[in-house]
Amino acid sequence: MFAQEFVLKQRTEILHALCSSGSAEHLERVLDILLAQGELTWEDYQNIQVPGRPLFTNARQLLDLLYTKGLDSCGLFLAALKQVLPEAQETGLSLSGCSPNIKEKEAQSTSTTQMLLTQRPSLVSKLQSCINGALQALVVEGQFTSRDCDEVRRPIHTPSQQARCLLDHVSSKGDLAAKVLLNYIQQKQESGSPVNQKNLTPPKEFLKYQKKLSSSVSAQSCFLSTYGGTSHMSLDDIYTEGQLELAHKCTDLHTPLGLEDIVGTLGTVNKEADTVLVSGEAGSGKSTLLQRLHLLWAQGAALQDFLLLFPFSCRKLNSEHKELSVQELLFQHCCWPDREQEQIFQFILDHPHLILFTFDGLDELKQSFSDEHRLCCPTQHAPVHTLLFNLIQGSLMKGVQKVVTSRPEAVGPLLKKHLSKEVLLKGFSPSGIDCFVRKHHNDSTVAAKVLESLQTNTALLGLCHNPVLCWIVSQCHKELLGCGEGSPQTITDVYLMILQHFLQHKSLSKSTIGLGWLHENLKTVLHLGQLAFEGIGSTCYIFSGIELDACGVTEQDICIGFLIQIKDTSSAHYEFLHVTIQCFFAALYIVLSGNIDGPTIPKLFEMQDMRETGLSTSCFGACLPSTDQQKQDVVGEDTAAKTSDLQMIATFVSGLLSQRHRSLWLHCCPSAVMEKKARQVVRCLSKGMQKHFKSIPQPVEGEAKSMHAMPGFLWLIKCIYEMQESRIANNAMSKLEIDHLKLTYCNIGPVECTALSYVLQHLRTPVGLQLDNNSVGDVGVEQLLPCMHVCNSLHLRNNNITDEGIRKLIAKGIQCDNFRKIALFNNKLTDACTQQFSHLLKTRQDFLSLRLGNNNITAEGAKQLAEGLKFNHSLQYLGLWGNKIGDAGAEALASALEYSKSLVWLSLVGNGVGTAGACALAKIVKNSTSLEHLWLTENCITRAGVECLIQALQHNTHVKSIWYVSYTEPYTGKHKGCHCFSCDSNPTCSWWLFAF
C-alpha cells in the first residue's frame, strides 16, 4: 500500500497512537524528526504546534499537511512514526514494509543555527539531563537572561519539552547562542560526564538539608506508628511483608513483588505518568508499608536513586486550612531547611527525577479527587488538596515520583488515568501470619500456642490475613487462649476482645472481670464513641483538645489506650489507634447511646441513598452539634472514605446487635431499645438483599439465570455473617433463584469466603459459584467448604491456590452430590494435587468438567490423571493448557481416553507436545464417539504428527474442530473441509483449523 494511501486509510489509528496516552511526547518526537529531515519548515511547525490547542487538533493538522505534501512526505512520516511509537502500537498499525528507514541527515549548511534543526532529535535527548548546566553556560556567555531561563524551566513542561523550548530560544538568538550551546554539549560528551545522580554534585546546603531530612524521616519511622504505636515496637523488629500484586497483568513478573518494585518500572502501564497507587482494604498494612519504605530510604538501604524523600499524611493535611505553595508544603510539613531555602528548592525543581513524594491515605482527605482546577507554578498559593491533586496528575512538579496509598473505594477512573501503575496490597499470607505472631511475642512458647489456636479456628485464621486483626489477636493472646469454645469467629468478636483487653488492663478496679466489664466502663465507651461518631460524620480522624472536651473525653479515657497523641504537631492532637478502631467505637455509640434517633440505622444501611443525597447529612447530621457551623458545613461533603467507613460501621453494628452479644448490654441499655435496633438491622439487611435480587435480569431463552454481584452485595453478606443467626441467613437466601453467581474481581479473601459460605449454604437450589481473580488462597478454600453442597460448579481462576488447598477441597467435594465442575486455571498447582483429582474421577461417575490450565503439571501429573480417567465415564471437558505434560503426558492421557464415550472437549494448548504425543492423540480422534473439539495450538507438532491427525479424521465424523499451530514444519497438504490461515508476519507459522 502506498504511504499516502496508508496515511488516509489508517488516519484514525494513527491519531489514536499519537494522542491516546494524553501526552504530546509522541507527536513532538515525530515533529523533531520531520524538522531535522527538512520535511517541515519552521512555519509548518508553528502552525501545527499552536499553544493551548487540543492535542488531537495538532495531530490532525500534521496529517492534513503531510497528505497534501505527497507520497515522499507521508513515507518519511511513517518512518518517523515507526521509530517513535512503542512496539505494541507499531504492530497494531502494521508499519513494517510501509515506510523507509530514516538516515541521519548531514548538515550541509554552515549555519550553526541550522544545525540545531538537523540534529534536533539527538539534541533533545542529550539536553534533557543537563538543562540547568546549558542555561548557566548561555547566561555566562551573555546569550540568555534570567527571564529566558524561566521560560525554559516552566514547571508544567516535561524535561523533553524544556529541551525543545531551549532549542527554540537559542535558535531565535542566532548563531552565537547556537554555538555556545553546541560547544557545551560537545564538552559534556568529551568529558564523559552527562548530568545524572552518580556524578551530580549538589550544593553544600542541599547536602546538609538531605542529612537533616533523612534524620527526621528516620526518627518518624523507626517505631511502628499505626495501631501498635503505644507499644514502642521497633519497625525493624516487627515489620512483616504483605502480599503485593500488580493490578494489571505483567508478563515480566516472575518473582513476588518487592517493596522497591513499587517505585520501579516493572508493571508500568502509563509511562507518561509518575504516580504509583498502592491500594488495599482498611487494615491491610498500607501505612506500615510506606513507613517501611521511608525507613529503608533514611537508612540508605533502599530507594537510593532518590536524593530526597518527602512523606505526607493526608489525614494531617486535612488540618491545614490556609493556602500554601509547593515550597511551603514541602518545608513546613516535612522538614525545614536551616538556611538557603530558595537554593534547595531550586535544586528540587531542576532535578525532579531525584525526588520522591509519598502521600498516605488519599481516601481520608475531606475532598474527593478532582482534576478540574489546574496549577503549574510551584510558587503559586492554593488549598492543600488542590496542590495534592495537581501533584498526582503531573501538572505540578512533573517528573517527581509520587506514591499514594488509598482504600480501593476512593480510586475512580478519574484518578486512574493519571497513574503509572496500581499495586494491590493483599495483607498477610499464611506464612506472613506465622512470621508476624512470632515477631510479636518474645516468648516462643506463647507464639506457638497462639498459632496453634489459630489453626484450630480457621475462621479466626482467615481474619488474621488482615494485619490489624492479626495485631489485635496477638495483643490479646491471653484472652484468646483462655476463651476455649468461645473463640472469636467474626470481626466484631475480635474488636470486642481488644475492647475488653484495654479496659481490663487499664482499669484501676479489679471488679471488671465477667460480664460487667462493659457496664463499669460505659461512660468511657460513650465518650470515645461520640468522638468517633462525629469524626466519621465530618471525615475527621485527628482531634484537638477542644473536640475531646466537647465529647466529654477525659484524661482517664485517653489513658485507656485507644487514643494516641500525635507528636509532630504544635498543640495536643489525638487520633484513634486505627481507622477501624474509630469505626468500631462509632458503632458502639450507635448501639448504646440514647441520643441516636430512629432513622440512623436505616440510613446507615441505605448506601445508595447515601451516595445520592449526601450520606452524612442524612445519616449523622441530626446527631451533630448544631452550634458548630464549620463542622456542619463539612458534613455535606461526600467522600469515598466516608462511604467505606459507614459500611464498616454498619458491619460492626450488625455484629454488636447479634443475639449472642445481648448479655453484654443487659445493664447498659434497655432491652426493648436493643431489640428495636436489632429488628431495624434485620429489616435493612432483608430489604437490601431483595433489592439486589430484583436487579437480576431475566435470562435469555436457553441460558442459565445468572447474577453478577453488584457493589454492596458482598458487604451485606458480611453484615449477615456478623449477626451469626441462621434464621437471618436463611431468610435472605430463600428468595434467590439463580443458576450462576458471579463474584469476580471483588477483592474476596479468606474473610469474605467465610461470610459467603455461611450465607450461601442456605440456598434452596444448587448454584455455580464463580470467584475468579480474587485472593481466596488455601485458607479461603477451606472457608468455602461448608457451602460446597450447594455448588454444582466452582470457578477459582487466579486465586493463589496451592496443592494443600486442593487436598481439602476435593476431600469435601467428593461427598457433595451436586458438585460436578471445577475450574482452577492460573493458580499454583503441581503434580502433587493430581492424585486427588484422580481419586475424584474414579469416585464420581457424574463429574463433568475439570479445567486445570496454566499451572505446573508435568507428565507425571498427567499420568496420575490418566489413572482416574480410565475409570471415569462421565467427564466431558478436560482443560490442561499451559502446563508441561509433553509427549509422555499426552500419551498417557490418550491411552486413558482413546475409547471415551463422554469426552467432548480436550485442550492441551502450550504443553510441549510433539509428534509422538500428536500420534497418540490421533487415536482419540479416531476411536472416540463423543469428542468434538481438540485444541493443540502452541505445541511443537511436526508434519508427521499432523498427518496422523488427518488420517484419524478419515474414520471419525463426530469431530468438529482441531486447532493446531506449528512453529517448526508447517504442513501444506490439502484435506477436505480444511481451512488454513497463514500468519502474515511469519511465513513459517500456519494456523490450521480442521472443520467438518
N, C-alpha and C positions, 0 to 999 in steps of 0.2 A: 504494500500500500504506500502511495506517495506521501511524503511528510506533510504536505499541505492538506491533503485529504484526511490524513490521520488526525491532525490538529482540529479539523472541523468536526469529524465524527466522534472523536473522544473528548470533545470540549468539556462536557460535564465531569467526566472522570479526572481530567487534568485540573480543573478548577478545584475539585474536591481534594485531590492530592496536594495541591499548593496551599490550600487555605483551611482544611478541616481541623488542623491542630489548634487553630486560633492564633498562631504565631505567624509573623510575617517573614520569619527566617528563611524558609524555602524559597519564597518569591524573591527576596533580596539577594540570595546567593545566585539564583538564576540571572537576575539583572546584572550582578557583578561580572559574570562570565560573558554575557552579551555585550556589555560595555567594553570589556577587555578585548573581545574579538572584533569590535568595531561594527557590530550589527545594530547597535543602538547609539544614537548621538546623545549628547548631554541634554539636548532639548527633549528628545524622546523620553529619556529617563525622568526628567522633571514632570513631564505630562502624565507619566504613569504613577510616580510616587508623590501623589498630592497629599500633604499633611491633613489628617483628620478625616480623610475619605475611607469608607469601609474597605477592608482587605479584598473582599471578593470583587469589588468595583475596580480596584487597581489591577487585579489579575485579569479581569475581562478586557480591560484597556490594553494590556500587553498582548493578549491573544488576538484581538482585533488588529492591532498594529502589525504583528508578525504575519498574519494571514494576507494582509494587503502587500507586504514586502515580497511575498512569493515563496517558492519552493526551497531555496537555499536557506533563507532565514528560518523557516519552520524546521528544517532539518537540523540546523545548529541549535535551535531552541530545544528540540527533543534530546539532542546530545547533552545539553546542559541539564535538562530535567533528569536524565538518567544518572548523571554524575551527582546530582544534589539529593534526589529522593532516597529514603530508606529502601532496602531491598524489597520489603513486603509490598510497598506501594508501586515500586517499579514493576514487579512481577504482575501485579494486578492490571497495569496498563500495557503489559507486553511490549516494552520499549525496545527489546532486543531485535535487531535487524531493521529497525525503522530509522535509525539515526547514526550519523558518522561519529567517529571518535574526535574529541576536542584536542587539538595540538596547541601548545602554548605559543602565543603569537610573539614573534621577536619585535622589539621596539625599533622601528625604522626612523623615527623622528629624533632629532637632537633635543627636543623639548623635554626638560625634566618633568614638567607638569604632565605631559602626555604619558610619561612612564607610570604615573600614578593610576592612569586608566588601564594601560595594557597589562599591568601587574596587579590590578585591583584584588582579584580573589586571593592571591597569596599574601598580599599586604594586609588584608582584613584579618586573615588567620594569624599572621605574625604580631599584629598590633594589639590583639585582644588582651594579652597578658602583660603589656607594658605601656598602657595608655598614659599613666602618670609620668613615666620617665620621658616619653616622647613629648608630652606637653611641656615638661620642665626644660627640655632641650630647646624647644621652639621659643619659650619665654626668655631663656638666657641669651639666645641669638637675636632677640628683639623682634621676632616674627609674630608672636602671639601676645595678646593682652590677657589679663585675668578674666575679662568678660568672655574672650574666646574660649578659655579653658572651661568656664562654667557652662557654656553652650555645649561643649563636647561631653562634659561629665554629668549631663542631666540624669538624675536618678531613675527616671522612667525608662531609660534606654538599657538594653542588654549590652554586655561587653562588645559583641559584634556590631551592634548599632552605633556604639560610641566610636568604634574603629572607623566605620563608614563616615560618620559625621566629621571625624578628624581629617580623613582624606578629602572630604568635600571642602572643609575650611582651608586646608593647605592649598588645594587647587585654586581657590579663589584668591589666595595671597600671591600666587605667581611662582616663578621658577626658583627663586632664592629660598622660599619656605619649603618647597618640594625637595630641594637639595639637602636642606638641614634634616628633614625627616628621613630621607633615604640614607643619608650618612649615619644617622643614629641607628637605624635598623641594621645597617651593614656592620657597624661596630659591635652591636649586640651579638650578631651571628658569629663574627670573628672571635669574640671573646668566649663564645660558647656559653653565655650566661643569660638565657631567657629568664624573665622575671617569673619566678614561682616560689613556692614556700620554702624549698630546700635551700636556696641561696639568698632568700629575702632577708634583708637586714632592717627590721623595723626600728623606728626611733627609740631612743633610750627611755623616754617617758612611757611609750607604749609597752615596753617590756616590763617596766615597773607595774603598770596597770594590769598587765597579764598575770603577773605573780600575785597581785592583790586579789584579783577576781578569782583566780584558781584557789587561793586560800579561803576566800569567802564561800565558794561553791563546795569545797571540801568540808568546811565546818557545818554547812547546812545539810550535807548528805551523809555524813559518817554514821549517824544513828537513824534507825527506822523512823520516818516522820509521819507515817499514816497511823493506822489503828493501834500499833504497838508502841507509839512514841513515848508513852509514860513509863514504859519498862526499860528505857535506855538500852535497847538492843542494838548492838553494832550491826550495821548493814552488811559488812563483810562476813560476819558470823551467821546471820540469819537468812540472807538472800538466797532464794531458790528460783531457778529458771522456770518460767511459764512456757506454755506451748505457743509458738509463733507460726502463723501461716500467712501466705500472701493471698489477698482477696482475689487476684487474678492468677490463673494457672501460668506457671513459669517452667518452660522446658529445660532451662539451665540449672534448675534446683535439684541437686542430687543428695544433699545432706540437710539435716534440720536447720531451720533459720536461726541465726545467732543475733546477738544484740547489735553488733556493728553492721550487720546486713540491713538493719533498719534505715541507716543513712547511706548505705552503699547503692550501687547502680542496679544490683540484682532485682529483677521483677519490675523495673520501671516501665510504666505504660504511657507516660507523657513526659518526654524529655525536655519540653519547654517549661514545665512547672518545677518548682523547687520546694514543695511542701509535701511531707510524708504524714499520713494519718495512721495512728495506732488506735484501733477501736476495740472495745471489749465491754462486756456487761459490768454493772456495778460490782465491785469487789474482785474483779478478775486480775488485779495487780498492775494497772496502768501507771499509777503514780509511783509505785515502788520501782517499776521498770525504768521510768525516767530518772528517778533518784539514783538508780544504779549506773545509768549512763553518765550522769553528772559526776558521780564519784570516780568512775573509771577515767574520765577525762581529767579531772583535777589531780588524780594520782599519776597521770602520764601513762596509764595502762591501755588506753584505747582512744579512738577519735582524735589522734594527734595530727590529722590533716587540718584540724580547725585550731586556729590560734586563740580564739575567744569563744566561750560558750555562755550564753545569757539565758538563765532559767526563769520562767514566769509561771505563776499560778493564776489561772483565770478566776478562781474563787477570790483571790486577793485583789485582782484588778477590778472586780465588781465594786470594791470600796473606793475606787479612785473616781471622784466626781468632777475634778477640774480637767480642762483640756490640756494636752501635752503634745510636744513634738516627739519624734522618734528618739532624738538625742536625750531628751529628758526622761523618756520611758526607760531607756537602757540604763542610764546612770542613777536615776532615783530609785528604781525598783530592783536593781541588781547589785551594782557596786559603783560607788562614787570615786572618780579619779582624784588623786591628791592635787594634781596640777596639770596644765596643758590639756585641758578637756577638749578644746577645739582640734588640736593636733591629733589626738587619739581618735576622735570621731571621724576626722577626715581620712585617717588610715582605714577605718572600717568601711567608709564609703568607697575608697579606692580599691579595696580588696574584699569584696563581699563573699567570694567563694571560700574565704578562710574563716568565715564566721558561722556559728550555729546558734539558732534560737530554738528554745523548747517552750511549748505552751501546754500546761497540764489542765485538763478539764474544760475543753471548749464548750461542752454541754452545760456547764454550770454558769455560763455567762447569762446575765439577765436579758440580753438581746440575742435573737436568733441570727445566724449567719446571713449576711446580705452583701451583694456587690454593687449596690446602687450608687453609693457615694464614693467616687474615686479620688484618691490622693496620689501625688507622685513626688512631692517635695518633703524630704525628711526633717526640714526645719519648720514646716507648717504645723500649727497647733490644731488639734481635733480631739473629740472624745476618744477615750481609750479603746472602746470597742471598734470605732471606725479605723483607728490605726491598726488594730489587730487584724481586722478583715482585709485591709489593703496589704498588709504584710503577707497574709496567707495567699492572696490571689496574685501577688507579684507586682502590684502597682508601686509599692514601696519596697526599697531595698532589694531589687531584682538581683538574683544570684546568691543571696544568703540562704543557706539551707535551713528549713524550718521543720520541726517535728511537733505534731499536735496530737493530743490524746482526747478521746471522746467516747461516750456511750453510743452504740450504733444508731439509736433513735434520732440523734441530732445530725446525722450525716445524710443530707439530701443530695439530689442531683446538682443543685446549685453549687454546693461545696465540692463535690467530687470532680467537677470539670477543672478545678484548679489544683488537683493533686497529682504528684508524680507517681505515687502508688499508695495503696492502702494495705496495712499489715494488721491481721486479726490476732488478738491475744485471747487464747482459749483457756486460761487458768492452768492449774496443775495437771500433769499426767499422773498415773498411778505411782510411778517412781518418784515424781515430784512431791506427792503427799508424804511418802515414806521419808524422803530427804528432809522436808520441812519439819516434820514431827521430831525426827532425831536431832535436828539442829536446835529446835525449841527447848528440848529437855537435856540438861547436862547429865542427868541420871539415865543411863541407857536402859535400865530395868523399867523405869516409868515409861519411856518411849516405846519399848517393846509391848508393854501392857496396853497402851493407847492404840497402837497399831493392831494388836490382836482384837481389841474391842471393835475397831472399825471393820475388820474382816468379817466379824460375826454379824454386823449390821450393815448390809450393803446399801441401804437407803442413806444412812449417815455417811458411808464412804463416798457415795455419789455426791453428796452435798460438799464434801471436803475438796472436790475439784475446784471449788471457788476458794481462792486464797484467804479471803476474810473469814469465811466459815471455818476453814482449816485452822486459822489462828484462834478463833473462839473455842473450838474443840480442844486445841492444845492448851489454851489458857485455863480451861475449865476441866482439866483431866480428872481431878478428884471427884467432881460431881458426876462426870461421865462414867468413871469406873465404879461409882457407888450406886448407880441407878438401876442396875440389873435389868429386869423386864421392862422398865420404863425408859429405856434408852431412846434418845431423840430420834424422831422419824421425819420431821418436817423442818422447814426453815424457821418457823415460829418457835418450835421446840428449842432450837439451838439458841435463838436470841433470848428466850426466857431463861435459858441456862446461864447465859452471860449476865443477864439482869440479876438473877439470884446470886451469882458468884460475886459481883461487885457489891451488891447491897449487904450481903452477909459478911464479906471480908472487910468492909469499911465501917460497918456499924459498931458503935460502942456497946450496944446491947447484945447479949448473947441469947436473948429470948426469941430471936428471929428464926430459929430452927423449926421446921414444919411448915404447915400451910399458912401461917400467919405472917410470913416474912414480907409479903407484898402490902398487907394492910398496915403494918407498922411503918412502912416507908412510903405510904400513899402520897403524902404531901410532896415529897421529893420527886416522885414519878410524875405527878401532875404539873409541877413547876417546870421540869425538864420537858415534859410532853407539850405544854403550851408553847414553850420556846421553839421546839422543833416544828410544831404545827404551824405557827405563824411564820417561821423561817421558810418552810416549803411554800407557803402561800405567796411569799414575796421573792422567791428564788434567792433566799439569803442563807448562806452557810457559815458566815462569820458574824459574831455578835459582840456588840460593845457592852460595857458595864451598864449603860442606861437601859439597853434592851433586856439584859438579865434582870435588872431591878423591876422592870415593867411586868415581867412574868413571875416575879416572886422568887427568883433563883437566888439562894443564899450561898455563903461561903461553904457551909456544910454540904449543900447539894453539889457544889463544884468538887469538893474533896472525894465524893463517891468515885469519881474517875471517868465518867462518860464525857465530860467536857475537858478539853486541854487548852492551855493558854498558848497563843501564837507569840513566839518570841521576838520575831523581827518586825514588830510594829511599835509605833511611838507610844501608844497607850494600851491598856489591857484589853485585849480582844480574845474571844474564845471560839472554838469550833468543836463539834462532836467528833469522837474518835474516827468515825467513818460516816459517809452519807447514808449508808444502810442503817446505822445506829440511829441517826436522826429520823429516818422514816419509821423505824420501829417505835420510837417514843411518840411520834405524831399519831401512830395507830393506837398506842396505849391511851393517849389523850382522847381520841375519838370514842374509844370503848368505855373509859372510866369517868370522863368528865360529864358533869350535869349541865355544862354550858353549851354543849353541842345540840344544834337544833335538828328537827326531824329529817329535813331533806338532805342533810350532809352525806349520809351513807349512800342513798340512791344516786346522788350526783357524783360521788366518788367512783361508782361503777359505770356510769354512763359516759364512757370515754369519747364516743362520737359527739355527744353534746358538748363535752369539754373543748374539743378541737374547734367546734363551730361557734360557740358562744363566748369563749373565754373562760377557761376552766377554773381559774382561781376566783373570779368574780362569782361564778355560780356555785362553787363548792365551799370556798373558805371565806368569802367576803363577809358573810354575816357574823363570823366569829372574830374578825379582826377589829382592833380598837378604832372606832370611827374618828377619834381625835387626831390620829396620826395621819395627816393628809399625804405626806410623802409616801408612806407605806401603802396607802390606798391607791395612789397613782400607779405604783409598781404592780399592784395586784392584777390589773387588767392585762398585763403583758404575758402572752403565752409563749413558752419555750419548750423545746423538745425535752429538756431536763425535767421540767415540771411534770410533763406527761409521764415520763418514766418514773419519777418519784411517786406520783399518785398511784400508779399501777402497783408499785412496791408497797405503798401504804395499804392499799386495798387487799393485797395478798396477806399482809400481817393482820389486818382487821378480820379477815376470814378465819385465820388460824386462832386468833385470840378469842373469837366468839364460838369456837367449836365446843361441842358438848363435853369433851374430855378435859377442858380447861376451866369449866364453870366453877369448880370448887375454889379456884384462886380468887374469884371475885365475890365470894359469899359475903364478906364483911366490908367490901369496897364500894359496892353499888347495888341498888335494889334489884332483886331477881327479876321483877316484872320488866324493868328497863332493859336488862340484859337480854331477856327473851325477845323483847320487841326488836332490838337491834339485830339479834341473830336471825329473826324471821325476815327482816329487811334484806340482809345479806343473801339469804337463800332465794328470796324472790328476785333479787337483782341478777344472781347467777343464772337462775332458770330463764329469766327474760333475755339475758344476754346470749345464752346458748340458742334459744329459739330464734333469735334474730339472725344468728349465723346459719341455722338450718334453713330458714326461709330464703336465704340468698342463694341456695344451691340451684343452679339452672336445671331445667328438665333435660334428660339425656336425649341424644339423637337416637332415632329408632335403630335398634340392633346393637347399641353400645351400652356399656355399663354406666350406672349413675355414679358420678364422681364429684367429690368435694375437695377443692383446693383451699386449704385453711387461709382465712383472711387474718390480717393483723388483729390481735386481741384474742383470737380463739385459744391460742396456747396459754395466754395469761389467765383466761377464765378456767381452763383446765387446772392450772396450778392453784388457783383460789379454791376450787372444789377439793383438790387433794389436801390443802392445808386444813380444811374442816374435818377430814378423816371420818366422814359419815357415809356409809354405803348407800343409805336411802337417798341422799342428795345426788350422788353419782349415778345411781340407777335411774332416778327421775330425769336427770339431764340427758342421759343416753337413750331413753325409751322412745324418743321421737325422731331419732336419727336413723334414716333408712337410706343407706348408700352402699355401693359395691366397692368403692375405692376412696381412700382418704389420703390426700397428698399433702405432705408437710416438708417439702424440700426447701433448702436454704432458709431454715427458720432458727438457726443457732441452737439446735437441740443438742444438749449434752446429757450426762447421766441424771442430773436433777430433773430435767424435763421428761426424760424417759420414765422416771419413777412416777411422776404425776400422770403421764399419758397412760401408762399401764394400769394404774389404779382406777382411772375413769373408763378406759376403753374396754376393760374386762366385763363391763355391764352392758355392752352392745347386745341387741337381740339377735342380729344376724351376722354371719361372718363378713369380714371386710378385707380388702387388700390394703396394706399399710405401706406407704412409700415415704421413706425417711432419707432419701439421697442427699448427699452434700451437706451433712451436719457434722457433729463431733460426738457421735454416740459412743464409740470406743467399746472396749470389753466390759467395762463396768456398766455402761448404758445398756448393752445387750442383756446383761444379767437382770437389769431392772425391768426389761420388757417381757421377761419370761411369764409373769402372771397373766398377761393378756394374749399369750400365744394361741390359746384355744379358740379365739375369735378371729385369728388371722389366717386367711386362706392363701395369702401371698405376702412376702416381706421383702422390700427393696431397701438395701442398705449400702448403696454405692458411695464410695469415697467417705468413709467414716472411721478410718484408723483402727479397724478391727483386726485382731490377730487370731492365731490358731486357738489360743486359750478361750477367747470369746465364742468361737465356733463350737468348741467342745461342749460348752454348756448349752448353747443354742440348739444344737442337733439332739442332744440328750433329751431336751424338753420337747422339741418339735416332733420327734418320733411318737410321742404319746398323744399328740393333738391330731384328731381325725381330720380337721378342716385344713390343716397346713399342707399345701401342695406345690407351692412355688417359692423360690428364693433367688434373689439377685444380689451378688456380693462383689461386683467388679470394682476395681480401683481401691483395694484395701491392702492388707499386709499378710496375706495368706501364703502358706508354703505347703510342701508335701505333707507336713505333719497333720494337716487338717483333713486330708483326703480319705483317711481311714474312717473318719466319722461320716463323711458323705457316702462312702461305700456301704457302710452299715445302714445308713438311711435308705439307700436304693434297694438293698437286699430286703429290708424290713417292710418298707411301704410300697405296695404294688399299685398305689393310686397317685404317686408323686409325679408331677407333670413337667416341671421346669427347673433346671439348675444352670445358673449363669455365674461363672467364676472368672470372667475376663480381667486382664490387666493385674494379675497377681504374680506370684513367684513359684508357680507349679512347674515341675520338671517332668521328665519321662517317668521317674519313679512314682510321682503323684498320679500321673495318667494311668499307670499300671494298677495302682490301688483303686482308682475309679472304675477301671475296666472290670475288676473283680466284682464290684457291685452291679455293674451294668449287665453282666452275664445273667444275673438272676432277676433283673428288673424287666417288666413287660408293659410299663405304663409311660415312661419318660418320653416326652415329645420334643423338648427343647434343651439342647446342651450347648452352652457357650463357654469356650476356653480360650478366646482370642487374647493375644498379648501376653502369653505365658512362654514357657521354654520346653515344650514337650518333645520336640524334634521328631525324627523318624521313628525312634523306638516307642515313643509315646503314642504316635499316630497309629503304628502297627498294633499296639495293644488295644486301643480303642476300636480299631477296625475289626479286630478279631471278635470283640465282645458284641459289636453292633451289626455284624455282617448280615444277619437274617432278621433284623429288628422289624417288628410289625407296628411299632408305635412312634419311633423317632421321625419327626417332621423336619427339623431344622438343626443343623450342626455347624458351628463356627470354630475354625482353627486358624483364624487370621493371625499372622505375625507370630508364628511358633517355631520357626526354623525347620519346617517340614520340607524334605527334599523329594527326590524321585521315588525312593523306596517307600516313603510314607504315602505319597500320592497313589502308587500302585496298590498299596494295601487298602487305602480308602476307596479305590475303584471297585473293590469287592462289595462295599456297602451300596455304592451306586448301582451295581449290577443286581444284587440279590435282595435288597430291602424292598418291601412292598409298601412302605409308608413315606420314605424320605422324599422331600420336595425341594429343599434348598441346602446347598453345601457351599460354605464360604472358605476359600483358601488363599485370599489375597495376602500380599506381603510375606510370602514364603520364598523358597528357592527351588521351585519345581522346574525341571527342565523339559525338553521336548518329549523324552521317553515317558515321563510322568503324565503329561498332557494326553499322549496317545492312549495310555492305559485308561484314563478317564473317558475319553471319547469312545473307545471300544466298549466300555462298560455301559455307556449310554445307549448303545445299539440294542441292549437287552432290557431296558427299563423305560417305560413310558410315563412313569409317575413323577420323575424328577422334573421340576420346573426351571431351576436355575443352578448353575455352578459358577461362582465368581472366582476368577484366578488372575493373578498378575505375575509375570516373570521378569526378573531383573538380570537374567543371565542369557537365556537362549530362547527368544520368542518363537512360538510355534506359528507357522504361516500356512498350514494346511487349511482345507475347507471342509465344512461339515454342514449337513442340512440343519437349518434353524440356528446357525451360529452367527453371532454378531460380534465384530471386532472393533474396538475403539482405540485408536492409536493416540499416544501422547505426543503432542507437537514438540514439547521441549526436550524429549529424549526418544530418538528413533528406536532404541533397543528395548523400549518399555511398551508392552502391549497389554491392554485390558481386554479380557475375554469374558463374555457372558454367553453361556450355552443356554438358550431358552427354547422351550418346547410348549 
